[in-house]
Structures are given as structure tokens and as C-alpha cells.
Amino acid sequence: MPASKETVSLVKTASKVASDKLGENIVALDVTEPFALAEVFLIISATNERQAQAIGDAIEDELLKQKIKARFREGRQTGRWILLDFGDLIVHVMHEQEREFYSLERLWSDCPVVPTA
């Protein structure tokens, strides 16, 4: 079963916010089939730690306006890999080096891509 319309809408909102904060290489993967705990992973690159923190903060602020609160957040202090868990949407804001090293797209390569715009 593909990601719900509500989750896809959140993906588009978070993607736009990330793009406005100059996030790069924004990719959303539908992980409903192999991963029972979420529907979509949104992966965003940042060129430095401060930018990663700004992107993460902006996404949290925008989704909070829609009454969607992060259930869990990790990595905010270091800014190298920030994980925001919104339930069906999990956002990964990663420094370019971490993204290249961990290569989440390769690990989840069998998952369909979700449109971000």
C-alpha cells in the first residue's frame, strides 16, 4: 500500500520548507512496504551544520502550524544528521558528507520515489 495522501502532503510541505532554506538533493522514498513504522523517508542535504539545524527547525515550525508535532528528534546539537520523526514521515537532514557515507538512497533503493513538489 503506498503512502497516504496526508503523508504525501506533509512531504511536499517539508520539501518546500527545506528548499526555501537552501536544502539540496531532496529525495522522498515510500518505505511503507519494507518498513512498518513509517510511510516516507524525506532525505535532505545541507552544506554545513548551521544550515542543517536551520532546515530542521524550519520544518518543525511549519508542521507544528499544521498541528503536527515531532514525536522524536535526534542530532540537533551536532547538526551532522538530524532525524525528525513525525510518525508516518521521518525527515533526515544530513550534512553532505554523512549523506554520501551512509547512502540511505542505496540502502532503500527498492523503494519508490515520492514526488516532492
Secondary structure as UniProt FT lines:
FT   HELIX           5..20
FT   TURN            21..22
FT   STRAND          24..30
FT   TURN            32..34
FT   TURN            36..37
FT   STRAND          40..46
FT   HELIX           49..65
FT   TURN            66..67
FT   STRAND          72..74
FT   TURN            76..78
FT   STRAND          81..85
FT   STRAND          89..95
FT   HELIX           96..102
FT   HELIX           104..107
FT   TURN            108..110
FT   STRAND          113..114
//
